[in-house]
Amino acid sequence: CGMNLIDVLRAGANGMVYTCVGIAAGLGLGVWLGRRLGLNRDTMYLVSVGTSICGGSAIAAAAPVLKAKAHDIAIASATVFTLNAVALLVFPAIGHALGFSATRFGYWAALGIHDTSSVVGASFQYGPTALEVGTTVKLARALWIVPVTLFLSCCVAGRGADEKRRIRIKIPWFIPGFLAAAALVTWIPAAAPAGSWLKELAKYLMIATLFLNGANLSREKLKELGFKPVLHGVTLWLILAAGWCAAIHFGWVDCAR
């Protein structure tokens, strides 16, 4: 990480309100749409959580809380990873067509794309400013894994054998690590060159991660998804992504840094 901690906290705080609104809308719409499509509970919540928060990380955190079956986890993950691949190609093209500044595109990528790695991949194509904004706001979005997991554990998951609800929370440890690295670069200037080197290395590691995610998708896995889960994931994502795009385009989202 080569970012200044003060800039990180400022961008994160500015995106926190929008993140909260987006997650609430995503979960509410996802549950409503999933019930209309007749999806089972676990697939419905896993796709909704993955779309609303941060893709695979959110699914991995919610799955043990819901005691989801491997099949439901695979369906939700494949749906999210497929849409991530689409976002990498579509978001930069739309951003340029609409004349989005780097800051505006960074906000849109962070609020409209599932996984952190895909946010980095799309923002990387738009320039360093978009990458910095997108990464920071996305990490603020990922923090909501904790309260959403707590909600699922308390209000959605079934009781255990002892008839008591077991609260399970998975903390996204990559976020404290990111903040610690930013603090190190901010308060120990001598560490800045190393921070810049690690930042460049992280970009290419993220690209490698995206390649591996893409390699994990196959025609057979896509066929296993089924029509309804895909329709659920695609519809939910299109509504949220288009909504944030419109809000940013018309200036309803304050993207000032």
N, C-alpha and C positions, 0 to 999 in steps of 0.2 A: 504494500500500500504506500503511495506517495502523496496522499491527500492530507491537508491540514485538518486537525480535529475540529477546529471552530467552524470551518466551512462544512465539514461533514455533519455536525450537529445542526447547523442552520438549515441546510438543505433537508435533512431528515425531519426536523420539526415542521418545516413548511409543507412537507408532503404527508405528514401524519394525519391531518384532518381529512384530506382527500382519500388517503388509504383507508381510514375508518369507514367513510361513506361507501367506498367501492366494495369493501369486504361485506358490509351489512347488506348492500344491494345484491351482491353476487350470491351470498348464501341464501338470502330470502328468495330471490328469483330462481336459484338453482333447485331449492327444495320444492317450490311451487311447480316448476316445469317438470322436475323428476317425477312428482306424483301424478301429473297429468299424463305422462308417458308410461306410467306403470312400472317404473324401475324399482328394483329392490332397495332397501334402505341404505345398505353399505355403498353400493355403486353410486347412488344419488349423492350421498354426502361426500364421498371421496372425490368425485369429479367436481363437485361444487367447491370444496375446500381447495383442491388443486388449482382450479381456475381463479378463485378469489384471492388466494394468498401467494403461494410460490411453488406451484407445480409439484414436482416429485418430492421435495422436502416436506411439504404440507401433507401429502398423501402418506409418506412414511411415518409422520408423527401421528396422524389420525387413525391409521389402520389398526395399531394395537389397542387403541382406546375403544374402537368400535368392535374389536375382535373380528375384523373383516377376513373373509376367506381369500386364499391366494388368487382365485379366479377373479374376484372383484377388484383386488389390488392391481392385477395385471391389466384388466380392462381400463381402469381409471388411468394408470400410468401410460399405457399405450396411446390412449386418447390425448392426454396432455402432451406427450412427447411428439406426436404427429402434428399437433397444432403449433408446437414450438418451432418445428421445422418450417412450417408455412410462414410463421411470423418473421423468421429471419430474412425471408425473401420479400415479403409483402410490406412490412413496416417501413423500411428505409425508402422504398419506392413511393409509398403514399406520402411519407413525410416530405420528400423532395417535391412531389407534385403539388402539395398544399403550401409549400414555402415555409415549412417549420424551421425556426431557428434551432441551433444545437441544443439550447436549454429546453425549449418546448418539446423537441423530439425526445430528449432524455426523460422528461416527465411522462410523456405518452408511453414510451417503451416500458418504463418502470411500473406504470399503472395498468398497462394493457397486455403485457406478455407474462406467461406463466412462470417459467424457471429463471433464476438469477443468471445462469450460464447463457440463456438465450437473450436476456436483456443486455448482457455484456456483448454478445455477438452482434446483435442488431445495432447497439449504440456505437460499437467499435467502428462500424461502417460509416457512421455519421460524424466522427471526429472526437477528439479528446474531451471537449467540454460536454458533449452528449454522453460520453462514457462515464465521466465523473458524476454528472447529475443522475443519470440512469441507475448507476450502481448504488449511490447513496440512498436515493428515494426507495429503490427496490429493497434494500436492507431494512429500511424502516417498515416497509410492508411486511417483510418476513418476520418481524418481531411479533406480529399478530398470531403466529403459530401458537404461542403460549396461551393467551386468553381463549382462543378458539378451541384449542385442545381441551382446556379446562371446561368450557361450555359443553363440548361433546361428552366429556367424561361424566359431568354432573346431570345433564338434561337429556341426552340421547342414548348413551350406552346402557346396556342392560345390567342388572345386578349380578354380582358374583354368587358363588354357591352359598356363601354365608349371608345372603340377602342384604349385603351392604355394598354401596357403590364404591368401587375402587378408582380413586382419582389418579390418573396417569398423565404426566406432563413431560413432553420432550422439548428440551431447550435447544434452539438452533445455535450451537456453540461457535459456528463460523462468524456470527455477528460480534460477540465479545472479542474474538480474535482480530476482526477487522478494526474495531474501535481501539484496541490496544496498540495495533500497528500504527494507526493514525496519530495516537497520543505520543508514541515514541518519536515519530518523525517531527511532530510539532514542538515538543519540549526538549528534544535532543537534536539540534540542527545537524550535528556531525553524522547522524544516521540517515540523513536525507538521500545521499547518493545510493546507499544500500536499498533504501525504500523505493527509489526510482527504478533500480535494477529489478527488484522483486516485482514491482508493478508491471514492467514489461514481460517478465517471465510469466506472471499470472495471466496476462492476456493470451499468450500462446497455449498455456495449460487449459484455459477455458475453451479455446478453439479445439483442442484435442478432446475435451469432454464432450463438446457438441458433436464431434465426429463419431465418438464411441456411442453416444446416444442414438445417432442416426444409424450406425451399423447394427444396433440392437433391434431395429425395426425390420420386419420382413413381410412379404406378401401374406404368409401364413398367419402371422400375428394380427395383421390388419383385418384379415377375413374373420378371425375369431371375435372381433370386437362386437359385432352385431349392429343393427341399424339404430336402435333406440339410444344406447349409450353414446354413440357417435353424434346423433342428432342433438342429444342433450348437451354434450360438451361443445359442439360447434355453435349451436344457437346461443348458449350462455356466453361463450367467448365473443361472438360477433356483437352481441348487444353491449357488453361491457367495453370492448375495444372501440366500437363505433361511438358509444356514449362519451368516453374519455376524449376521443379524437375531436368530437364536436365541441366539447366543453373547452378544450385547449385552443381550438381554432377560433372560437368566438370570444375568447378572453375570459371565460367564466372561471378558469383555474389560474390562480396567480403564480406565474412561473418566474417571478423576479428572484434574483439570487442576492 
